[in-house]
Amino acid sequence: MVDSPVRGKLSITWLGHGTFVLGTPGGKRIVIDPWLEGNPSCPADKKKIDKADAILLTHGHFDHVGDAVAVARATGAPVVAIFELGAWLGQKGVKNVSGMNKGGTQTVAGVAVTMVDARHSSAAVEDDGRIVYLGEPAGYVLTFENGLVVYFAGDTALFGDMKLIGELYKPEIAFLPIGDHFTMDPLQAAKAVELLGVKQVVPMHYGTFPLLTGTPDRLESLVAPLGVQVLTLKPGETAS
């Protein structure tokens, strides 16, 4: 684990794959991309979430929304998602959906949530085998109560407009996928770090399956010349 003053009063808990629980400087609890029950990386004692002030979803693949309905029902927290994904969740019985689209900002649980681009896909496979379109994938820029700004990429490939995200919002921390095959690998993630201009990076979406071969050690070797810290967490671990 890397100890860094960059995080301020933000706590970061990784539940494996792309699932995180963030404790904000204002004492709120934000759940991102909850995939718990079927997640082989999620510790057994972390597979239920019954307290949240907001739930953020980046896209509709099962490994990011697998437990979104259950967590929304258990907590009553507002669910932030792109419009089409939000409408689908409404059909599944989720009552408190705060849909939005790329470029927009809304304040949820005291945090300014800006939806930005991601390069990936987004769909669900229903029980009858139908593939349901769930809008485009997205990332988020989060501005916390103390002014700390972080960028949560979700699942994405590298894209040049990450430089614009860095210029406009000046995030200090980036959460980036590094697994390869379905997302960026460490080499592309290192370039993303350069484009974003962040001081710290949290790797995610690696090691869950054999296909996801990217490693934090490889990322660390690539960003060390930039003076960027890599915060590598074990599933279930919290950094604060």
Secondary structure, 3 states (H helix, E strand, C coil): CCCCHHHCCCEEEECCCCCEEEECCCCCEEEECCCCCCCCCCCHHHCCCCCCCEEECCCCCHHHHCCHHHHHHHHCCCEEEEHHHHHHHHHCCCCCEEEECCCCEEEECCEEEEEEECCCCCEEECCCCCEEECCCCEEEEEECCCCCEEEECCCCCCCCCHHHHHHHHCCCEEEEECCCCCCCCHHHHHHHHHHHCCCEEEEECCCCCCCCCCCHHHHHHHHHHHCCEECCCCCCCEEC
